[in-house]
Amino acid sequence: MIKTFGLWLLAFLAMKYSQTVQAQEKVGINTKDISIIRDAYGVPHIYGKTDADAAYGLVWAQCEDDFENIQLVYAGLRGKAGEHWGKMGAGYDFIIYAANFDPIIEEQFDSAFSPEFHKILTASVQAVNDYAALYPEELLIKKGVFPVTEKDIVKAYLFGGLIMSNAVFDMGNAMQNKLKAAATEMGATGGSNAFAFSKKKTGENTWMISNSHQPLEGPFAWYEAHVVSEEGWNMMGAKFTTGVSLFVGTNENLGWTHTVNYPDLSDVYLLEMHPKKKNHYLFDGEYLPLEERKKKIKVKVGPIKIPVSKKFYVSNYGPTIKTKNGYFAFRMPSSMRINSAEQWFHMNKAKNLKEFKQALEIQGIASLNVIYADKEDNILLLSNALIPKGRKDSYDWKNVLKGTSSDNLWEDDFYSIYDLPYYENPESGYLFNMNNTPYSATDDKENFLLEDAPPHAGFLVGETNRALRFQELSDGLEQIYYEDFKEMKFDVQYFSETFYTWGLSNFDDLFKLRAQDYPSLGKSIEILQNWDKRSNIENRNAALPSVCLSYLLLNIQERGDLANSTTFTQEEIVDALRKAQKFLLKHYGRLDVPAGELHRHRRGDVDLPSEGMPENLAAMTYTFDKKGKLKTFHGESFIQLVQYDENGVVLIESITPFGSSNNPESRHYTDQMEAYVNRDLKKMTLDKKTILENAVLSYHPGEINYRERTAVKK
C-alpha cells in the first residue's frame, strides 16, 4: 500500500513537472538563465537574461518567501478566500466581485499592453503556477485558485488601485449599510513619508527617501527585492504581493517613491428606483433594468464552511450595491484603465528624467504622489490622479449625487499630469510629502496654487502632523546634512503647537480636559498635561495618550469612518480616557508606564520595545493584544534611503520591520527586527560584484527547496 502510494505520488509530481516545463516553453523561459542570489538577510537579487526571465525569478522568489499572502490575493480574485481566511477572506471575495473588474479587463486586455509586457505577464503567471505545481503541499485551498492567468494579475492591480485611491471605502461602507446620501470630507487612514533633496539643499549628494507607512504584515506589506536583466532592468526596492515589477525604489540612474494622496476618485450616485418594478432605476426619463450579479462563497467558521451569497448589480454609472439606505452606484477612475502594471514597469526601466516623465504620461496609475530624484540632480513631485474632465460645475461632487441623468455621467477623459500639482527642480532644492496637501511641498513661494488645480479634483488642503513637524524641524536650515536628516526622519515627537492624527480632527481636545471637571481622572489628566509629546521608549507619560488614541481609532474603525475626518464629542473622548486609565491600572498597576514596556514589536519568539505613535514622523499604529500590550501592526514598513553621488554611484540603505520571509520557520522571519527598532539601516548595493562576494546562497528557480534550506534547525 505504501509503495503503491509512493509510486502514485512520484507519477503525480512528474506530471506536474512536465506541465511546468511545458508552461515555461510558452515564452521561452529557461530557469538556467535565471539566478536568485540571497544576501545575508535573505533579500533576493534576481538576475535574468531577459526581462521576462527576471520577472519570473522575482515572482518565484516571493513565492518562496510569502506564498500564503500570494494565495490570499488570488483566492480573493476567485471568490475563494473566505474558505481559508474566514470573515476577513470573505471581505476580499465580495469587494472584488462587487467592483466588477471583468468587463473592463475583457474590453481592454488585447490592446492595453505592449507585446513586450505581455511576456512579463506571462512569465509572472508561469512562475506562480510552476511554484504551486512543484509544492502542492503548500496550497491552502486545493481547488479553484490555481492555475492563475494574466488577467488575474491585471485584476490584482485593479484591486490595488481601488484600495490606494480610497474608492474601496465607499464600497465597503455601502456593503455594511453605513453609506448615506450625505456629504463626507475625506480624511486619511494611514500615512507615508517621502523626500527628495537636490544638491542645492544638501551641498553634496542628491537624495531620495522612501518611507511608506503600510501594514507590517499581510498582502499589503512590502516585499524587498533587487531585479536585473540583460535588457536594461536593474531595480532595487519593494513591491506588494502580486506585483510583476517593483513599485518603489531605485535603479542605477534614478529612483522614486509613493505616498497616498486623497483626491476625489470615487463618485457615488443614489439611484431612484421604480416604485413597483423590481430593480429598475430612472435614467434620462426612463426606467432601466439593473444587471443582476449573484456571488456565492463559502466562509470558514471554526471547523466548518458556511455558504453565503450576496447580490450585486451594474447600472450605467458602474458597480451598484443595494443597501438599507437605497441603491448606490459607483464610478471610479481606478477601474477604468488596466495598464498600471506596464506603467510601473516602464518607470523601473527609465534611464533619465525624460524617460521617467514619458512613463508618467501613460496615466495608468489612478492615484498616488510620485516623489523622484536622479543622478543628474533632478527632483520631481507629482500629485498623480485621474481627474475626470467631465465633472460639471453644477454638481457637488463631494456629496452623494442623484443618479438619474447622463448629465453627471463622465467618461474616460482625464486631465494631463501637467495640469495636476506638479513640481520639478524647485529653487528651494527640496520636495516632501507626508500625505498632506500637495499645495505644500516645498518653500512657500514655490508651492502649487489651489486655483491652478483642475476643477473638482478634491485634493487635500490640510496639513498632517508629520508635515508640520518636518517643517518645524527644517525651518531656517539653509543646508541639511545626511546624518542630521536621518535623526529627523526617525523623530517621534508631535508638532509643538497642535496634535494632529489621521482621521481624527480634534484629538487636541483630550489635552484640554480639566481635573476639576473629572475628579476620578485627575491623575490621568495631570499626566496628559505634563506629556512632552514624545513617544520614545523611556517616556513615562506617553503610554496613557497612546492607549487613549488607540481606543479612539478603534472606535473610528468600528463605525466604518476610516475614509472620513472624524470629530469626537467630549463625552467620547472622556470615555476613551477612562478606558485607557482602566487598561493601564489593570495590566500594570500604574499609569506612568514606560512607553517601550507597553509598545511592543513582536513576531515569533522576538519581542522588542517600539518607539513611535500615529502621526509621528516615525509613525506607528498599534493593536491591543491579550497580554495587555500594544503590538505594532501599521506604520514604518519598508524604508529606503538613497544617495546619488557626484561620481554616479548609488548609495543605498534600507530596512524592513521583520525580515524577508513570511515563513515562521525561516531564519529570515525575524532577523531584521532588532536593527529595525534600533533604526540601524542595512547597506545595500546594485553592484553585482559586491553582491556575489557577499552572497549566502545562489540557485536557479526550482533547483532547491528554499524553505527547507533556510529553516532554523531546532
N, C-alpha and C positions, 0 to 999 in steps of 0.2 A: 504493500500500500504506500509506504513512504517513498520507495523507489519510483513507483508509478507517478506519484505527485511531483517528485523531483524532476523527472523527465518532462512532465507536462509544463512545469514552471520554466525549464530551460527552453522548451519549444516556444512558450509564450513570449519570453524575453527576446528570443531570436527573431520572432515575428515583429516585435516592436522595434528592434534594432534595424531590421530590414526596412520597416516603414520610415524610420528616422533617416536612413541613408537615402531612400527614395525622395523624401521631402527635401533633403539638402540639395539634391541634384536640380531642383526647380530653378534655383538662382546660382547654381554652380558653387555652392558653399563646400569648401573642403576644410574641415576643422583643423587640419595640419597647418593651414595658413593663418590660424588664429592662436595667439599666445595670451594666456592670462597670467600675469605676474603679480603675486601678492607681496606687499611690503610687510614690515614688522607689525603693523596694525591691521593687516588683512585687507587693506584697501586695494581693490583690483586696478591694475594698469593693463588695459586690453590693447593688444596690437594685432591689426588685421591687414591683409594685403589690400583689400578693397574696403570701401565704406560699408558695404553690406556685411563683409566679414566682421568688421569692428562692431557693427550694430548687433550681430548675432552674439559675439563674445560679451558685449555689455549686458544684454538681456540674460544670457546664460549665467554670468557671474552673479547677477542679482537674484536669479532663481536659487543659486547655491546658498545665498545669504538670507533670503526673505521670501521663500516660496509661499508661506502661509498668507501673507498680505497680498501677494500677486493673485493667489487663488480667490481671496475675498473680493477683489475688484471684478475679476472675470466672472465669478459666481453671481455677483450683483447684476452684471450686464445680462446674464442669462436668467435672472429671476430665481437663483438657487441659493443665495447667501443665507436666507433665513433657515435653511435646512441644517446648517452647521453653527452659525453665529447667532441664532435666536432672534430676539427682537431687534437688536442692532442690525443684523444682516437683513432682516425684513425691511428695514428702513431703506437700505440700498436698493433692494428689489423693487419696491414700489415707487420711489422717487425717480429712478432711472426709467422705469416703464412709463410713468406719468409724463415725463419730459418728451416722450415720443420722438426720439432721435432717428429712428429707422428711415422715415421718408426722406429727410434731407440727406442722409448718407447715400441712399439709393439714387437720389437725383444728381448728386454732385460727384460721386466716387470716381467715375471714369474720367472726369475732366479736371478734378481739383488738384491732382498730384502729377508731378513730372515722372517720366519713365524711370529716372534715376532714383527718385524717392520711393517709388513702388518697390524697388529692390530692397530698400531699407525696411519697409513694412513687411515684405515677405520674409526677409531674413529674421526679423524680430519675432514674427509668428512662429517660424520654424524652430527658433531657439526655445521658446517656452513650451511648444508641443513636444519637441525632442526630449526636453528635460522631464516633462510629465510622463512620457513613454518609458524613459530609462529608469525612473524612480517612482513606479506606481504606488509603492508603499507610503509615499508622502502625500498622496491625494487625499484630501479631506472630504471631498464629495466625489464618489466614484463614477457617476453618470451625469451627463448633461452639461458639463462645463468644457471639457477638452474633447477634440482639438478646438482651439480658438482660431479666429480668422483675422485678416487685415481689417475688416470692418469692425471687429471687436475693439481693436486698438484705436481706431478713429472714434468709436463711441466712448471709449475711456477718456480720450482727450476732451470730447464734448462734455462729459460729466464733470471733468476737472474745471472746464470753463464755466459751467453752471455754478460751481461752488465758488470759484475765485471771483466771479462777477457779482456774487451775493444774490443772484436771482433765485438760488435754491431756498433762501429763507422765505420768500413769498410763497413758493410752492409748498414748502414744509408747513408753514403756518396755516395755509388753506387746508391741507390734509388733516391737521389737528383741530380744525374749526376755530382757529384763532385769527383768521383774516376777516376784517370787516371793511365796509365801504367808508374808510376814514383815512385822512392823510397821515403819513408817517414821515418822520425825519430820520434819515439814515445816520446811524452811528457806526460803531466799529466793534468787532468781535474778537480781534486778536491783533497782532501787530508785527511789524518788521522794521528794521533799520537799514539804510543804505547811504553810502557816502562816496563821493568822487572828489579828489583833490588834484589840481594841476600843480606844476612846479611854482606857479605864482604864489601859492599858499604854503607849499612845503619847503621851497627853496632847494629841493634835491630831486626826489623821485615823484612820479605820478602814482596816485593810489586809487584803488577801487576796493571797497569794503562791502562784502555780502554778509548780512546779519539778519537772516529771516527768523521770525518767531512763528513756529509751527508746532503741531502736536509732536511730542518727542518719540512717540511710538505709533504704529498703525499704518494704514495705507497712505496717509498724507504726511508721513515723516520722511525726511531727506535720506537719500542713499548716495554716498560719496563714491566717485569713480574717476578714472582717467581713461580716455578712449582715443586711440591713434590708428590712422590708416595711412597707407602709402599714397592715397589720393588727396592728402592735404588736410585731414581731420586730426587735430591734436588738442583736445579739450579736457581740462580738469575742473571738476566742480561737483554738482549734485543734481539728482533728479527724483521724481516721485515714482510710484510703484510700476506703472505701465508705460513710462516714457521710453522712447526709442533713441533719444539723444539727451544731452544734459540741459537742464533748464536754467541754471546759473553757473557762473564760474569764469575761467579764463583760458584762452589759448595762448600761443606764443606771441601774439600781436595785440590782443585786446581782451577785455573782459566786461561782463555786465552782471547785474543782479536785478531782482524784482522786489517791489513791495506792493501790497494790495492797496488799490485806490478805491474810492467809493463814488463813482459817477452813477447816474441813473441808468441802469442797464436792465431794468425789468419793468415793463408796463403791465399793469393789471386792469382788467376790464370786468365789470359786473354785468352779466348778460340779463336781458329782460325776457323771461320765459313766457310761452303761451299759457294762458290760464287753464286750458283743458288739454291741449295736445302735448303729450309727454315728450320731453327732451327736444322741444322746438324753441328756437330763440329768434327774436326780432332783429333783422338786419336789413338796412336800406328799404324799409317799408314792407318786408315780407318775412314770414316765419320759415326758418330753415331748420332742417333736422341736424342735430349733433351726430357726429360719428361716434358710436359707442365702442369702447375697448374694455375688455374684461381681463384681469390678471389673477390667476390662481397660483398661489405659492404654498409651501409648507414651512412652518415655523417650529423650530426646535424649542420645546419647553420641557426641561428635565430630560427624561429618557425617551419621550415621545415626540412625534412631529405632528402638529395640528394643521390641517388645511385651512387656508384663509383666502378669501377672494375679495377684490375691490373693483369697482367700475370707474373708468376714466373716460374722458371724451376729447373730441377735437372740434373746434369751431374755426371760423375764418380767421380769428385772431391767433390761434395756436392751441397748445395743450389747455385743456379745460377740466376743472375739478368741481364736483358737486359737494357743497358743504351745507351745514345748518343755516348759514347766512346767505346762501344763494349759490349760483353757478359763477365761478370765477375763471376767466381765461387769461393766458399769459403770453406776452410777446417779448422775446428775449434775443438781443443781438448775438449772445454767446451760442445760440442754437442755429444760427443762420449760415455759418461758414465752417467748413470741416477741415481746413488746411492749416490749422495752428501747428500741427506736428512738423510739417515741412518748413514753416517759418522758423521754428526753433532750430531746426537742423541747419538752415542757411545762416542763422546767427552763430551757430557753433563754428561754421567754416569760414566766416568772414575774415578777411585779412587786414582790413583797414576801415576807417570811418565811412568811406563811400559805400563799400560793400555792406557794412552793417546797416546803414540807412536804407539801402535797397531791400534788405531783409525786413526792416520795419515797415516799409511801404507795402508789403504783401497784405498786411492788415488781416491776418488770420487769427491772431490772438485778440480776444474780445476786450480785455481789460489789463490791468497791472501797470504800475510805474516801471519804467526801464531806466536804470542808472548805469552809465557806461564810462569807461576810461580806456586809453590805449597807450602804446609805447611812444607814439608821436606827440604825447602830452595833450591829447584832446579829451574833453569830458563832455558828457551829454546827459540830460534828463528829459524824458518824455512821460507825461501822464497819459498813457495809452488808453484808448477806449473806442469802441464802435458806437458813435453817437449818430442816431438817425437824422437825416436832413428833413424828413417828412413830419417832424413834430411841429404842429401849427401853434401859433401864439394863443389861439382861442381856447386851449385846453390847459388844465392844471395837471401836468404830467407827474407831479409828485403824489397826487392823490389817486385813488381808485377811479378809473374812468368809466363812463357809461358805454357799454358795448353794444350799440345799436346801429352804428353807421360806419361806412367805409371812410368817412372823413377823417377819422383818427386812426386809420389802419395804415401805418407807414410800411415801406418796402425796404429791401436790401440796398440801401444807398446811404453811405456814411461819410462823415467829414474826414478829410485828409489828416494824417498825423501832424501836419504843419499848421492845421487850424486849432490844434489842441495845445494845452500848456506845454511848451517845448523850450528847452534851454540848450544852447551849445556854446561852449567856451566862454563863460561869463568872465568879466574883468575881475571879479572878486576872487576867482581861482578855486571855487568850491561849489558843490551841489549836495543837497541832502534831502532825504525824505524819511519820515518816521510815521507813515500813514496819516500825516497831517495834510492840510490843504496844499494843492500844487501851486497855489499863489504865494507860497512862502517856501522857497527852495534855495535861496542864496541871499546875497546882500539886498536889502530892501529896495534900493533904487533900480535893481535889475530884475525884480520879480515880475512874472507874467501877471497881467491885469485881468480881473474877473470879467470886465466888459469886453475883453478880446476873445473870450471863450465862445464856442458855439452856443446858440440859444438852447435852453432846456437840457444842458449837459448834466447838470446836477452835481458837479464836483464839490467836494467838501470845501467849506470856507473856514472851518475852525482848526485850531491847533490841537496837538496832543501834548501830554506831559513830557514825553520823550523829546519832541521837537523843541519845546520851550526850555527844557533842561539843557539840551545841546547848545542852544543859542545863548543860554545863560553862561555856560562854561566857556564858550568860544568867543563871546563878545569882546571885542577890543584886541583880539590876538592877531597881530599882523602876520605872524608865521606860526605854523603848527608843526610840532616835532612828533615823529612816529611813536616813540615810547610814551610821550605825553598823551597822544591821541588814544593809544591802547588803554591807558588808565581812564580816559574819558569814556571810551566805548563801554567799559565794564562798570561804569558808575551805577550805584544803587541808591541814589538819593532823589527824592521828588523835587520838582520845581519849587523854588523858595517861596513863591507868593500864594499859589493856589494848588490844591490837589486836583489832578485830572486822572480819570481812569476810563478805559474803554467801556462804552455803553452805559456809563453811569455819570449823569451830568452834575449831581450835587453831593458827591462823596465828601466834599469840604464841610457839609453841614454836620457831619459826625464830630468834628473837632470844635464845633461851636456850642456843643451841649454844656449846660451849667450844672454843677454838682448839687446846688441847692434845689434844682428842679427834680432831680432824680437821686435822692439820698442813697438808695441801695446800689447805685452805680458810681458812688463818689470816688472810690479808689480807681476805678477804670477810667473815669473822666480825667482824673489827675494824670494818669499815665499817658492818655492821649494828648493832653495839653503839654506834657513835658517831652514828647517824642521829637527827635531831631530830623524826622522824615527820612532816615536811613534804614536800610534793611540788611545791613551786614550781619554776619552770623553771631557776633558778640552782643549785638544790640538787645537790651532787655526791655525796651519799650515797643519794639516792632511787632512782637507776637500778637498782641491784642488787636491792633488795627488790621493785621493780616487775616486773622480768623474772622473778624467782623466783615472785612471786604469779601472774603470767601463765601460767607453766608449771603451777602447781597448779590454777588454774581451768580450763586446757585439759585437765588430767587428769580433773577432775570432769565436764567436758563429754563426753569420750570414754567415760567409764564410764556415762554416762546418769543421773547422780545430781543433775541440776540442781535438782530439787524437794526434795532432802533435805539435811540438815545433815551435812556430811562431816567425818570426823576422819581425818587422815593419820597414818601411822606416822612415827616419827623417821627411818627409812630413806628414806621417800618425800620427806620434807622436805629431807633432806640431798641426795638425788638432784636435786631441783629447784634447790637452791643450786649444785650442781656444774654443772648445765646453764646456769644464769644466768651463772656465772663464765666458762664457756667461751664463751658467746654474746658477752659484752661484750669479752672479750680478742680474739676473732676479728674482730669488726666495728670495734672502737675502739682496741684495743691497750692498754686500761687499764680499771680498774674504777670510777674516780671520774668517770664521765661526767656532765656537767650534764643534769639531767632533761629540759630543753627540747630538748636535742640528740637524745635518744632518743625522747621522746614527740612525735609529730607529728600535727597536724590537717591533713589533706591532701585536696584534691579538685581534679581538673583540673590546672591549672598552679600552683595556690596551695598552698604548703607552709609551715605555721607551727608554732612550738613550742606545746605544750599543757601546761597545769597539770592537776593532779588525778590521783587514783588511785581504785580501787574503795573505796567506803565513806567517802571524804571528803564533806563537805557539798557541795562542788562536785565531784561524783563523775565519774570517767571510767574506762572499761574499754577495753583495747587488744587489738589482734590483731597477730601478727607479720607483717611483710611481707618481701619478698625483698631489701630494701635494708638489712637489719639495724636496722630501726626498729620501734617500736611505734606503730601507727596507731589513732587514735580510731575506735570503732565503736558504743559504747553509753555513755550517761551523760547529762550535761547536754544536754537537747534543747530543746524549746520552753520558754522562761522568760517568765513574765508577772508583773509586779508592779503591783498595783492599789491606789490610794488613793481613798477616798470622803471628800471634804472636807465641811466644815460647811455649805457652800452647795449641796450636792448635785452638785458637779462630780466627774466620774470622771477621775482621772489615771492614765494607763496607760504602762508601759514594757515592752518585750518584745525578744526576740532569738531567732533560730533558728541552728542550727550552720553552715549553708552559705548558703542563700538560698531564695527562694520557689519556684524552679523546679528540677525534676529533669532538665531538658534541658541536656546539656553545651554546647550552642551558645548558650544564653541568657545575657544579661548578668546575670541574677539567679541563676545557677547557683552563684556563689561570693561574691556581693557583701556578705554579712553575716559572712564568716569572720573578717576582721580585728577587727571590733567584738566578735565573739563571744569570741575568745581574749583580748581586752583587757577583757572584762567591761563593755563600753560599750553599754548598752541603748538602743534607739531609742525615741523618743517616739511614741506612737500616740494616736488620738482617736476618739471616737464622733460628733463634731460634723461634720455634713455640710458646712457652710460651709467649715470649715477643710480638710476632705478635698478639696473641689472646688478650693479656692485652691492646693493643693499637688499636684493631680493631674498625672500624667505622661501618662496615656492613658485615654480613656473610649470605650466602644463597647458595642454590643449583641452577644449571643452569635451567632456565625456571620457577623458583619459583616466581620471582618478575620481574617487568619491570624496569630494572636498569636505563634506560634512564629517565623514569619518576621520579624515586626515587631520582636521583641526579640532576634533573633540578633546576636551580636557580628560586626561586619564584619572580615573578615580580609584 
